[in-house]
Amino acid sequence: MALTDLRFDNSFTRELPADPSTENRPRPVRGAAFTRVQPTQVAAPKLLAYSREVAALLDLTPEDCEGPDFAAVFSGNAVLPGMDPYAACYGGHQFGNWAGQLGDGRAISLGEVKNERGERWELQLKGAGPTPYSRTADGRAVLRSSLREFLCSEAMHHLGIPTTRALSLVSTGDRVVRDILYDGHPKAEPGAVVCRVAPSFLRFGNLELPSSREDMPLLRAIAAYLLKQHYPELGEPNKDSYVRFLEIISERTAQLVSHWQRVGFVHGVMNTDNMSLLGLTIDYGPYGFLEDFDADWTPNITDAQGRRYRYQNQPRVAYWNLVQLANALHPLVGATEPLEKALEAFPRAFDEAQRSSYAGKLGIRGLTLEGEDLTLISELLERLTDTDFTIFFRSLAHVSALGEVSLDPFKDAFYGEPDPGLLAWLRRYQARIRSDDLDDEARRALMNRSNPKYILRNYLAQQAIDKAEAGDASMIGELLACLRQPYDEQPEYERFYAKRPEWARNRAGCSMLSCSS
């Protein structure tokens, strides 16, 4: 099909209150869910990569994506018939503090495509220019951050983790000035636009802002829209359906964060405006995957002191964010007790998800999160210092229930000397798997479905960035191809299964990142 044949059915702009002004300057916006705004033209859009799977969701063929009009549309230079571009208005808690109005400062939604299967997909350009929510920023994005979001959106999907998706990565031909480490050394970098795709980009902050302003008509409108479009099984919007929604999103968020913990993903900026009302991973900014295991690691340079968003704190922060969502819903429910009861779904769902996760990671079908099993898990995590999280767990599948145990299968996982107690732990682990009802082959298959071999390591993303900035986009395609099958062996991509090299230990973009990364 041609791009002009995309069928747009824009429920968000049709059903929710619009900002009466289209004046595109930083300003407070009240009584509206969004502001209509046009993308800003770029100098020379060029397609660097696209996801064939996401294109298929939109009924687009490779020929459509590689055609002459694609880069113009998905850089923001051309607006197709049926598109209704806008920036959403929302608020949020940032690093635990209420930040007031935030909104889409560098993201512009083009509209909602309805595919042949009746699915609705919102298309959103990140880096498409300023909006009334840009505050002091320029609304643009650099190539490095756009490339990282494009690849990780797709990598997370193929890892089996709920996420927004990415259709395309387009360079703009413009230069964008950024101070990557906020150290007073800004520089001009290549610009880019990534097209993000999701059923919706609604976030906790879409409800928090009108609730904080006591704007009941807008709060009711957005909450009713959310249920109608994305939770129709809950029936008509009322007190009971809002409580049930909170219970469901608590469960989904718990399962999502457990998935993050399973693969060692650290979001880096779990503000409430970056939490999806659909339970998706949303807004890939300063994220990262654990390399040498450190439960206190955060990839976000802005979070380096407090480490609020560190790996081990993600479940706690997710629950705190859900409490803020419950507070936003309180005016619609009118009582605290049912909301508190709905929030109890989070620890229940998280504990079950973690039990299932570690059953898969350790290959112990009868695993519990109590007694000796809990001790086994806790002691392992204590002994993984200076050990690559991904390589260790992938290699653990080579331990047999019988025979000698050694550290040989793990030699490629160590950044330094292994923990002296690791061998003794492996012997206890061997005794535990002997008591389970899985043979070695079945256990290895279970573990290899839970422990990916390939993740988007920061140093690999940085290598792809370096090449792309030099005019060679080939590594983007190689990584995208590899990350489509993260649990498979893929000998042709074995070079991507390696711990972080020493040159990347302290390099910007490989260890710590900023919100402009």
C-alpha positions as CSV (number, residue, x, y, z in Angstrom):
1,M,0.0,0.0,0.0
2,A,1.1,3.6,-0.5
3,L,1.7,5.9,2.5
4,T,-1.3,7.9,1.5
5,D,-3.4,4.8,2.0
6,L,-2.8,4.7,5.7
7,R,-6.1,4.9,7.5
8,F,-6.2,7.4,10.3
9,D,-8.9,7.3,13.0
10,N,-7.7,9.9,15.6
11,S,-9.7,9.1,18.7
12,F,-7.5,11.1,21.0
13,T,-8.0,14.5,19.3
14,R,-11.6,13.7,18.4
15,E,-12.8,12.8,21.9
16,L,-10.7,14.9,24.2
17,P,-10.7,18.7,24.8
18,A,-8.2,20.6,22.7
19,D,-6.2,23.6,23.6
20,P,-8.1,26.5,21.9
21,S,-4.8,28.1,21.1
22,T,-2.2,26.8,18.6
23,E,0.4,29.4,19.5
24,N,3.6,27.5,19.6
25,R,5.5,29.0,22.4
26,P,6.2,27.8,26.0
27,R,3.1,28.5,28.1
28,P,0.8,26.9,30.6
29,V,-2.1,25.0,29.0
30,R,-5.3,24.5,31.0
31,G,-8.5,22.6,30.5
32,A,-7.0,20.7,27.5
33,A,-5.5,17.3,26.9
34,F,-3.4,18.4,24.0
35,T,-2.3,21.2,21.7
36,R,-2.4,20.9,17.9
37,V,1.1,21.7,16.6
38,Q,2.9,21.0,13.3
39,P,6.3,19.3,13.1
40,T,9.2,21.7,12.2
41,Q,10.8,21.1,8.8
42,V,14.3,19.6,8.6
43,A,17.0,20.2,6.1
44,A,17.8,16.8,4.5
45,P,15.9,13.8,5.9
46,K,17.5,10.4,5.2
47,L,16.2,7.0,6.3
48,L,18.8,5.2,8.4
49,A,16.8,2.2,9.5
50,Y,13.3,0.9,9.9
51,S,11.7,-2.1,11.7
52,R,10.0,-4.4,9.2
53,E,7.9,-5.9,12.1
54,V,6.5,-2.5,13.1
55,A,5.9,-1.6,9.4
56,A,3.8,-4.8,9.1
57,L,1.7,-3.6,12.1
58,L,0.8,-0.6,10.0
59,D,0.3,-2.7,6.8
60,L,3.4,-1.1,5.3
61,T,5.7,-3.1,3.0
62,P,9.4,-2.8,2.7
63,E,8.8,-1.0,-0.6
64,D,6.7,1.6,1.2
65,C,9.4,2.1,3.8
66,E,12.2,2.4,1.2
67,G,10.3,4.7,-1.1
68,P,11.1,8.3,-1.7
69,D,8.3,9.8,0.5
70,F,8.9,7.8,3.7
71,A,11.8,9.9,5.1
72,A,9.9,13.1,4.4
73,V,6.8,11.9,6.3
74,F,8.6,10.3,9.3
75,S,11.0,13.3,9.8
76,G,8.0,15.6,9.9
77,N,8.6,17.3,6.6
78,A,5.3,16.0,5.1
79,V,1.9,15.6,6.8
80,L,-0.3,13.0,5.2
81,P,-4.1,13.3,4.7
82,G,-5.8,12.2,7.9
83,M,-3.0,13.1,10.2
84,D,-3.9,15.5,13.1
85,P,-0.5,16.4,14.7
86,Y,-0.5,17.3,18.4
87,A,1.5,17.4,21.6
88,A,-0.1,16.0,24.8
89,C,-0.4,18.0,28.0
90,Y,0.5,16.1,31.2
91,G,2.4,16.6,34.5
92,G,4.4,14.3,36.7
93,H,6.6,13.6,39.7
94,Q,10.3,13.9,38.8
95,F,12.8,12.3,41.2
96,G,10.0,12.2,43.8
97,N,9.0,15.8,43.5
98,W,5.9,17.3,41.8
99,A,7.0,19.1,38.7
100,G,3.6,20.5,37.5
101,Q,2.9,20.8,33.8
102,L,5.4,18.9,31.6
103,G,3.9,17.6,28.4
104,D,5.4,16.5,25.0
105,G,8.3,18.9,24.8
106,R,10.0,17.2,21.8
107,A,7.4,14.6,20.7
108,I,4.6,15.2,18.3
109,S,1.9,12.6,17.7
110,L,0.8,12.4,14.0
111,G,-2.3,10.4,14.6
112,E,-3.7,6.9,15.0
113,V,-3.5,4.4,12.2
114,K,-6.1,1.6,12.1
115,N,-4.7,-1.4,10.3
116,E,-6.6,-4.2,8.5
117,R,-6.9,-6.2,11.7
118,G,-8.7,-3.4,13.4
119,E,-5.8,-2.5,15.6
120,R,-5.1,1.1,16.5
121,W,-1.5,2.4,16.5
122,E,-0.5,5.9,17.5
123,L,2.5,7.3,15.5
124,Q,4.7,9.7,17.4
125,L,7.8,11.6,16.1
126,K,10.4,12.3,18.8
127,G,12.7,15.2,17.9
128,A,10.2,16.8,15.6
129,G,10.6,20.4,16.9
130,P,9.3,22.7,19.6
131,T,5.8,22.5,21.2
132,P,4.2,24.7,23.9
133,Y,5.6,22.1,26.4
134,S,9.2,22.5,25.4
135,R,10.0,25.0,28.1
136,T,13.5,26.3,27.3
137,A,14.4,23.4,25.0
138,D,14.5,23.2,21.1
139,G,12.3,20.1,20.7
140,R,15.0,18.4,18.7
141,A,16.8,15.1,19.3
142,V,20.3,14.0,18.5
143,L,21.3,11.0,16.5
144,R,22.8,9.1,19.4
145,S,19.7,9.3,21.6
146,S,17.4,8.5,18.7
147,L,19.4,5.5,17.6
148,R,19.4,4.2,21.2
149,E,15.7,4.5,21.5
150,F,15.0,3.0,18.1
151,L,17.2,-0.1,18.8
152,C,16.1,-0.6,22.4
153,S,12.4,-0.3,21.7
154,E,12.6,-3.2,19.3
155,A,15.1,-5.2,21.4
156,M,12.8,-5.1,24.4
157,H,9.9,-6.3,22.3
158,H,11.9,-9.3,21.1
159,L,12.9,-10.0,24.7
160,G,9.2,-10.4,25.4
161,I,8.9,-7.3,27.5
162,P,5.9,-4.9,27.0
163,T,7.1,-1.8,25.3
164,T,6.4,1.0,22.9
165,R,7.8,0.2,19.5
166,A,9.9,2.1,16.9
167,L,9.1,2.3,13.2
168,S,12.0,4.3,11.8
169,L,15.1,6.3,12.4
170,V,15.6,9.3,10.1
171,S,18.6,11.7,10.2
172,T,17.7,15.3,9.6
173,G,20.7,16.9,8.0
174,D,20.6,19.5,10.8
175,R,22.9,20.0,13.7
176,V,21.6,20.0,17.3
177,V,23.6,21.6,20.2
178,R,23.7,19.4,23.3
179,D,25.8,19.3,26.5
180,I,25.8,15.5,27.0
181,L,27.3,15.5,30.6
182,Y,26.0,18.9,31.7
183,D,29.6,20.0,32.3
184,G,29.6,23.3,30.3
185,H,31.0,21.8,27.1
186,P,28.1,21.8,24.6
187,K,28.7,20.8,21.0
188,A,26.8,20.5,17.8
189,E,25.8,17.0,16.8
190,P,23.8,15.3,14.0
191,G,20.1,15.5,14.5
192,A,17.5,12.7,14.0
193,V,13.9,11.8,14.4
194,V,12.6,8.4,15.7
195,C,9.0,7.4,15.0
196,R,7.6,5.7,18.0
197,V,4.5,3.4,17.8
198,A,2.2,2.3,20.5
199,P,-1.5,1.7,21.1
200,S,-1.2,4.8,23.2
201,F,1.4,7.0,24.9
202,L,-0.9,7.9,27.8
203,R,1.0,8.0,31.0
204,F,0.4,8.5,34.7
205,G,1.0,12.2,34.4
206,N,-2.0,12.6,32.0
207,L,-4.3,12.0,35.0
208,E,-2.0,13.6,37.6
209,L,-2.1,17.0,36.0
210,P,-5.8,17.7,35.9
211,S,-6.2,16.0,39.3
212,S,-3.6,18.4,40.8
213,R,-5.4,21.3,39.3
214,E,-8.8,20.1,40.5
215,D,-10.0,20.2,36.9
216,M,-12.7,17.6,37.3
217,P,-14.2,17.9,33.7
218,L,-10.8,17.2,32.2
219,L,-9.9,14.4,34.6
220,R,-13.2,12.7,34.0
221,A,-12.8,13.1,30.2
222,I,-9.3,11.6,30.1
223,A,-10.1,8.8,32.5
224,A,-13.3,7.9,30.6
225,Y,-11.3,7.9,27.3
226,L,-8.7,5.6,28.8
227,L,-11.2,3.0,29.8
228,K,-13.3,3.3,26.7
229,Q,-10.3,2.9,24.3
230,H,-8.0,0.6,26.2
231,Y,-9.9,-1.1,29.0
232,P,-13.4,-1.6,27.4
233,E,-13.8,-4.9,29.4
234,L,-14.3,-2.7,32.5
235,G,-17.5,-1.3,31.3
236,E,-18.9,2.1,31.8
237,P,-16.6,4.6,33.7
238,N,-17.6,4.7,37.3
239,K,-16.0,4.4,40.8
240,D,-15.8,0.6,40.6
241,S,-14.3,0.6,37.1
242,Y,-11.6,3.1,38.1
243,V,-10.7,1.0,41.1
244,R,-10.5,-2.1,38.9
245,F,-8.3,-0.2,36.5
246,L,-5.9,0.7,39.2
247,E,-5.7,-3.0,40.2
248,I,-5.0,-4.0,36.6
249,I,-2.4,-1.4,36.0
250,S,-0.7,-2.3,39.3
251,E,-0.5,-5.9,38.2
252,R,0.8,-5.0,34.7
253,T,3.4,-2.6,36.2
254,A,4.6,-5.3,38.6
255,Q,5.0,-7.8,35.8
256,L,6.7,-5.2,33.6
257,V,9.3,-4.3,36.3
258,S,9.9,-8.0,37.0
259,H,10.8,-8.4,33.3
260,W,13.2,-5.5,33.6
261,Q,14.9,-7.1,36.6
262,R,15.0,-10.5,34.8
263,V,17.1,-9.1,31.9
264,G,19.1,-6.5,33.9
265,F,17.4,-3.5,32.4
266,V,17.5,-0.2,34.3
267,H,15.1,2.4,33.0
268,G,17.1,5.3,34.6
269,V,14.3,7.9,34.8
270,M,11.2,6.3,36.3
271,N,9.3,9.6,36.8
272,T,5.5,9.3,36.8
273,D,5.4,11.1,33.4
274,N,7.5,8.1,32.1
275,M,5.1,5.5,33.3
276,S,2.6,4.0,30.9
277,L,-1.1,3.7,31.7
278,L,-1.0,0.5,29.6
279,G,1.9,-1.1,31.4
280,L,4.4,-0.6,28.6
281,T,8.1,0.4,28.8
282,I,8.0,4.0,27.7
283,D,10.5,6.8,27.1
284,Y,14.0,5.4,26.5
285,G,16.3,8.1,27.8
286,P,19.3,7.3,30.1
287,Y,18.6,3.5,30.2
288,G,21.1,0.7,30.4
289,F,21.5,-3.0,30.9
290,L,23.6,-4.3,33.8
291,E,27.1,-5.3,32.7
292,D,29.2,-6.2,35.9
293,F,26.4,-6.8,38.4
294,D,25.8,-3.9,40.8
295,A,22.4,-3.7,42.4
296,D,22.9,0.0,43.1
297,W,23.8,0.9,39.5
298,T,21.9,3.6,37.7
299,P,22.7,4.7,34.1
300,N,21.4,8.2,34.7
301,I,24.1,10.8,35.5
302,T,21.4,13.1,36.9
303,D,20.6,10.3,39.4
304,A,24.3,9.6,40.3
305,Q,24.0,11.0,43.9
306,G,20.6,9.8,45.1
307,R,20.5,6.7,42.9
308,R,16.7,6.8,43.2
309,Y,16.3,4.8,40.0
310,R,19.0,2.2,40.6
311,Y,18.4,-1.4,39.6
312,Q,17.3,-2.8,42.9
313,N,15.0,0.2,43.7
314,Q,12.9,-0.1,40.5
315,P,10.1,-2.2,42.2
316,R,9.9,0.2,45.1
317,V,9.8,3.2,42.8
318,A,7.1,1.6,40.6
319,Y,4.9,1.1,43.7
320,W,5.5,4.7,44.8
321,N,4.5,5.9,41.3
322,L,1.3,3.8,41.5
323,V,0.4,5.5,44.8
324,Q,0.6,8.8,43.0
325,L,-1.7,7.5,40.3
326,A,-4.1,6.4,43.0
327,N,-4.0,9.9,44.4
328,A,-4.9,11.2,41.0
329,L,-7.8,8.9,40.8
330,H,-9.1,9.7,44.2
331,P,-11.4,12.5,43.2
332,L,-13.1,10.1,40.8
333,V,-13.5,7.4,43.4
334,G,-14.2,9.5,46.5
335,A,-12.7,7.0,49.0
336,T,-9.3,5.9,50.0
337,E,-9.8,2.3,51.1
338,P,-10.8,0.8,47.7
339,L,-7.7,2.4,46.1
340,E,-5.4,1.1,48.8
341,K,-6.9,-2.4,48.3
342,A,-6.3,-2.2,44.6
343,L,-2.7,-1.2,45.1
344,E,-2.2,-4.5,47.0
345,A,-2.2,-6.2,43.6
346,F,1.3,-4.9,43.0
347,P,3.2,-6.8,45.6
348,R,1.2,-10.0,44.9
349,A,1.8,-9.8,41.2
350,F,5.5,-8.8,41.6
351,D,6.3,-11.7,44.0
352,E,4.6,-14.2,41.6
353,A,6.4,-12.7,38.6
354,Q,9.8,-12.8,40.4
355,R,9.2,-16.4,41.4
356,S,8.5,-17.3,37.8
357,S,11.4,-15.2,36.6
358,Y,14.0,-16.9,38.9
359,A,12.5,-20.3,38.2
360,G,13.4,-19.7,34.6
361,K,16.7,-18.0,35.2
362,L,17.9,-20.9,37.5
363,G,16.1,-23.7,35.7
364,I,14.3,-24.8,38.9
365,R,10.6,-25.4,38.1
366,G,9.6,-25.9,41.7
367,L,11.4,-22.8,42.9
368,T,9.9,-20.8,45.8
369,L,10.8,-17.3,47.2
370,E,11.2,-18.5,50.7
371,G,13.5,-20.7,52.8
372,E,16.6,-22.2,51.2
373,D,15.5,-21.1,47.7
374,L,15.4,-17.5,48.7
375,T,18.8,-17.9,50.4
376,L,20.2,-19.5,47.2
377,I,19.1,-16.4,45.1
378,S,20.2,-13.8,47.7
379,E,23.7,-15.4,48.1
380,L,24.2,-15.6,44.3
381,L,23.4,-11.9,43.8
382,E,25.9,-11.1,46.6
383,R,28.6,-13.1,44.7
384,L,28.1,-11.5,41.3
385,T,30.2,-8.4,41.9
386,D,32.6,-7.9,39.0
387,T,30.7,-10.5,37.0
388,D,28.7,-9.9,33.8
389,F,25.0,-10.4,34.6
390,T,23.9,-11.6,31.2
391,I,26.9,-13.9,30.4
392,F,26.8,-15.5,33.9
393,F,23.1,-16.5,33.7
394,R,23.4,-17.7,30.1
395,S,26.4,-19.8,31.1
396,L,24.7,-21.2,34.1
397,A,22.7,-23.5,31.8
398,H,25.9,-25.4,31.2
399,V,26.0,-26.7,34.8
400,S,24.9,-30.3,34.9
401,A,23.0,-31.9,37.8
402,L,25.8,-34.6,37.9
403,G,29.6,-34.5,37.6
404,E,32.2,-32.0,38.6
405,V,31.4,-28.3,39.0
406,S,34.0,-25.6,38.0
407,L,34.2,-22.0,37.1
408,D,35.3,-22.8,33.5
409,P,31.9,-22.2,31.9
410,F,31.9,-18.7,33.4
411,K,35.4,-17.5,32.5
412,D,34.2,-15.0,29.9
413,A,31.8,-13.4,32.5
414,F,34.4,-12.2,34.9
415,Y,35.7,-8.6,34.8
416,G,38.1,-9.3,37.6
417,E,38.7,-12.2,40.0
418,P,35.6,-14.2,40.7
419,D,34.1,-14.1,44.2
420,P,35.9,-16.8,46.4
421,G,32.5,-18.2,47.4
422,L,31.1,-18.6,43.9
423,L,32.3,-22.2,43.5
424,A,30.7,-23.3,46.8
425,W,27.5,-21.6,45.6
426,L,27.6,-23.6,42.4
427,R,27.8,-26.8,44.3
428,R,24.8,-25.9,46.4
429,Y,23.0,-24.9,43.2
430,Q,23.9,-28.3,41.6
431,A,22.4,-30.1,44.7
432,R,19.2,-28.0,44.3
433,I,18.7,-28.8,40.6
434,R,19.2,-32.5,41.4
435,S,16.2,-32.3,43.6
436,D,14.0,-30.7,40.9
437,D,12.1,-32.8,38.4
438,L,13.8,-31.5,35.2
439,D,16.6,-33.3,33.3
440,D,19.6,-31.3,32.1
441,E,18.2,-30.9,28.6
442,A,14.8,-29.6,29.7
443,R,16.3,-27.4,32.3
444,R,18.8,-25.9,29.8
445,A,15.9,-25.2,27.4
446,L,13.9,-23.4,30.2
447,M,16.9,-21.3,31.2
448,N,17.7,-20.3,27.6
449,R,14.2,-19.0,27.2
450,S,14.6,-16.9,30.3
451,N,18.2,-15.7,30.0
452,P,18.9,-13.8,26.8
453,K,22.3,-14.3,25.1
454,Y,22.1,-10.9,23.3
455,I,21.1,-7.6,24.8
456,L,21.7,-4.0,23.6
457,R,24.8,-3.3,25.6
458,N,25.7,0.3,25.9
459,Y,29.1,-0.1,24.3
460,L,27.5,-1.8,21.2
461,A,25.0,1.1,20.9
462,Q,27.9,3.5,21.2
463,Q,29.8,1.8,18.4
464,A,26.8,2.0,16.2
465,I,26.4,5.7,17.1
466,D,30.1,6.3,16.2
467,K,29.8,4.6,12.9
468,A,26.5,6.3,12.0
469,E,27.8,9.8,12.9
470,A,30.7,9.0,10.5
471,G,28.2,8.1,7.7
472,D,28.0,4.4,8.1
473,A,24.6,3.1,9.4
474,S,25.4,-0.6,8.8
475,M,25.8,-1.6,12.4
476,I,22.3,-0.4,13.2
477,G,20.9,-3.0,10.9
478,E,23.3,-5.7,12.2
479,L,22.2,-5.0,15.8
480,L,18.6,-4.9,14.9
481,A,18.9,-8.3,13.1
482,C,20.7,-9.9,16.1
483,L,18.3,-8.5,18.7
484,R,15.3,-10.0,16.9
485,Q,16.3,-13.4,18.3
486,P,18.0,-12.6,21.6
487,Y,17.5,-16.1,23.1
488,D,19.0,-17.9,20.1
489,E,22.7,-18.8,19.6
490,Q,23.2,-17.0,16.3
491,P,26.9,-17.8,15.6
492,E,27.1,-15.1,13.0
493,Y,26.6,-12.5,15.8
494,E,28.8,-14.1,18.4
495,R,31.0,-11.0,18.5
496,F,28.0,-9.2,20.2
497,Y,28.1,-11.7,23.0
498,A,31.0,-10.2,25.0
499,K,31.4,-8.3,28.2
500,R,32.0,-4.6,28.2
501,P,35.6,-3.8,27.0
502,E,37.8,-1.8,29.2
503,W,37.8,1.2,26.9
504,A,34.0,1.5,27.6
505,R,34.2,1.4,31.4
506,N,34.1,5.1,32.0
507,R,33.3,6.5,28.5
508,A,30.2,8.7,28.2
509,G,27.4,6.8,26.5
510,C,28.8,3.5,27.7
511,S,28.6,3.8,31.5
512,M,26.5,6.8,32.5
513,L,24.1,8.8,30.3
514,S,22.2,12.0,30.7
515,C,18.6,12.8,29.6
516,S,20.1,14.2,26.4
517,S,21.9,10.9,25.7
